[in-house]
Amino acid sequence: MSSTSAALEQLDRQPVGRIFLRYLIPSMIGMLLMAVNIVADGIMVGNRLGPVALAGVGIAAPVYTIFVALSLWIGVGAATKYSIAMGAKKTAHARMIFTHALFSIFLFTLAIGLLAFFFRHPLAYALGANEETLPFVSDYLLVILLFGFVFTVENTFSIFVRNDGAPNLSMAALVVAATVNIVLDYVFLYVFDFGVAGAAFATIIASFLAIIVLASHFFRQTNNLKIVRFSFDKKLFLGIIIVGFPSFLSEIGISVFTISHNLAFERTSGTDGVAAFSILNYVHSVMLMMFLGMGSGIQPLISYYHGAGNKGRKRETMQKATWTAILAGVICFLIGQAAAQPIVSIFGDFPADVTALAAAGIQLFFIAYLFTGTNFVMMTYYQSVGNVRMATWITAAREIVVMLVFLLVLPPILGMNGIWLAIPASEFVVFVSIYLYQRRAK
């Protein structure tokens, strides 16, 4: 047995339950720590600078999300093809895929960030900024646009390390990133008083240190990741972006969700509404990262088994993942109903109107989590086996097409509650559509 694929060949021999947990637990912890990075910014900005600054960071958040989306587009698309190639024992081709992905994400996000930097004020207004929130939005964008390529490279690299049989190292890098980010948030905001730009710089520096941790994978005996000489392969790159498109669309959906809800709340209740939604959005990012962690945990396994033609292990992995997603969704729903007020209080001492809006919103919005986990797991499955059409439908419907329809239809009927319920309604519709599709496919 070659040492280059020793870690991956365990996937063929060990019990599926053990392998599932070996990938699921580090992946979920890692993704939750990514959410901690985001939430730590929110807690410290909210407590140190107040609700208007928090709203400003919330308005700028879609730009961060778009950068993450690009890293997932190329990272997940390439890593899926990488694992399929490793399952089929095509090592040289797998290394070519890795090299293409790393250089592509670096060049694309650097170019996009520099271009957008010169139009950051019009961009801020387009995202929903007003005269009150513009200074905070602009300061945050200044840092993210110039240095966003750092966390896109880190995210792509992390996905590949996980797919190369080292989920614990991928998690360790995120532990470092989360810890450094929290410490630097405190230092930059409370000690040096750098404002929201300080929170953004903390994220960038933390991501850079995570890259250094991930780079240690190159020195492992079981490492298969190698940067090789290559010339641009148009066909390979096209295959990567086709397979990765649902992941990109999923993150873009988060931006559409954030922008559309910011605008809806701005119209109905002004800055108070946007601040209340910003609190919910931070909490939502934690939940989404947890469900994304489930998907990230099974993607290397499903892709590897698909490449190896092992249908039995693929089916058993999906059964375990689906039940895990359902259980997690029920727990999240119950937490939202029982602890909405304490959750809001974590983010600062807000006016009574903002607190009441956010607490009521959490109770309604958390209904969505009864369906979100299963939707995420099924999207990952379809993407991992190359059914891009169904994976794209799930991602496009959840937070873009169906969500926007409900965001137009429900508020005139239900008022403010209609805004909060747009996502739960769209998640339910997608859940039903997956069930019907699976029944037809049998």
Rosetta blueprint (number, residue, H / E / L):
1 M L
2 S L
3 S H
4 T H
5 S H
6 A H
7 A H
8 L H
9 E H
10 Q H
11 L H
12 D H
13 R L
14 Q L
15 P L
16 V H
17 G H
18 R H
19 I H
20 F H
21 L H
22 R H
23 Y H
24 L H
25 I H
26 P H
27 S H
28 M H
29 I H
30 G H
31 M H
32 L H
33 L H
34 M H
35 A H
36 V H
37 N H
38 I H
39 V H
40 A H
41 D H
42 G H
43 I H
44 M H
45 V H
46 G H
47 N H
48 R H
49 L H
50 G L
51 P H
52 V H
53 A H
54 L H
55 A H
56 G H
57 V H
58 G H
59 I H
60 A H
61 A H
62 P H
63 V H
64 Y H
65 T H
66 I H
67 F H
68 V H
69 A H
70 L H
71 S H
72 L H
73 W H
74 I H
75 G H
76 V H
77 G H
78 A H
79 A H
80 T H
81 K H
82 Y H
83 S H
84 I H
85 A H
86 M H
87 G H
88 A L
89 K L
90 K L
91 T H
92 A H
93 H H
94 A H
95 R H
96 M H
97 I H
98 F H
99 T H
100 H H
101 A H
102 L H
103 F H
104 S H
105 I H
106 F H
107 L H
108 F H
109 T H
110 L H
111 A H
112 I H
113 G H
114 L H
115 L H
116 A H
117 F H
118 F L
119 F L
120 R H
121 H H
122 P H
123 L H
124 A H
125 Y H
126 A H
127 L L
128 G L
129 A L
130 N L
131 E L
132 E L
133 T L
134 L H
135 P H
136 F H
137 V H
138 S H
139 D H
140 Y H
141 L H
142 L H
143 V H
144 I H
145 L H
146 L H
147 F H
148 G H
149 F H
150 V H
151 F H
152 T H
153 V H
154 E H
155 N H
156 T H
157 F H
158 S H
159 I H
160 F H
161 V H
162 R H
163 N H
164 D L
165 G L
166 A L
167 P H
168 N H
169 L H
170 S H
171 M H
172 A H
173 A H
174 L H
175 V H
176 V H
177 A H
178 A H
179 T H
180 V H
181 N H
182 I H
183 V H
184 L H
185 D H
186 Y H
187 V H
188 F H
189 L H
190 Y H
191 V H
192 F L
193 D L
194 F L
195 G L
196 V H
197 A H
198 G H
199 A H
200 A H
201 F H
202 A H
203 T H
204 I H
205 I H
206 A H
207 S H
208 F H
209 L H
210 A H
211 I H
212 I H
213 V H
214 L H
215 A H
216 S H
217 H H
218 F H
219 F H
220 R L
221 Q L
222 T L
223 N L
224 N L
225 L L
226 K L
227 I L
228 V L
229 R L
230 F L
231 S L
232 F L
233 D L
234 K H
235 K H
236 L H
237 F H
238 L H
239 G H
240 I H
241 I H
242 I H
243 V H
244 G H
245 F H
246 P H
247 S H
248 F H
249 L H
250 S H
251 E H
252 I H
253 G H
254 I H
255 S H
256 V H
257 F H
258 T H
259 I H
260 S H
261 H H
262 N H
263 L H
264 A H
265 F H
266 E H
267 R H
268 T H
269 S H
270 G H
271 T H
272 D H
273 G H
274 V H
275 A H
276 A H
277 F H
278 S H
279 I H
280 L H
281 N H
282 Y H
283 V H
284 H H
285 S H
286 V H
287 M H
288 L H
289 M H
290 M H
291 F H
292 L H
293 G H
294 M H
295 G H
296 S H
297 G H
298 I H
299 Q H
300 P H
301 L H
302 I H
303 S H
304 Y H
305 Y H
306 H H
307 G H
308 A H
309 G L
310 N L
311 K H
312 G H
313 R H
314 K H
315 R H
316 E H
317 T H
318 M H
319 Q H
320 K H
321 A H
322 T H
323 W H
324 T H
325 A H
326 I H
327 L H
328 A H
329 G H
330 V H
331 I H
332 C H
333 F H
334 L H
335 I H
336 G H
337 Q H
338 A H
339 A L
340 A H
341 Q H
342 P H
343 I H
344 V H
345 S H
346 I L
347 F L
348 G L
349 D L
350 F L
351 P L
352 A H
353 D H
354 V H
355 T H
356 A H
357 L H
358 A H
359 A H
360 A H
361 G H
362 I H
363 Q H
364 L H
365 F H
366 F H
367 I H
368 A H
369 Y H
370 L H
371 F H
372 T H
373 G H
374 T H
375 N H
376 F H
377 V H
378 M H
379 M H
380 T H
381 Y H
382 Y H
383 Q H
384 S H
385 V L
386 G L
387 N L
388 V H
389 R H
390 M H
391 A H
392 T H
393 W H
394 I H
395 T H
396 A H
397 A H
398 R H
399 E H
400 I L
401 V H
402 V H
403 M H
404 L H
405 V H
406 F H
407 L H
408 L H
409 V H
410 L H
411 P H
412 P H
413 I H
414 L H
415 G L
416 M H
417 N H
418 G H
419 I H
420 W H
421 L L
422 A H
423 I H
424 P H
425 A H
426 S H
427 E H
428 F H
429 V H
430 V H
431 F H
432 V H
433 S H
434 I H
435 Y H
436 L H
437 Y H
438 Q H
439 R H
440 R H
441 A H
442 K L
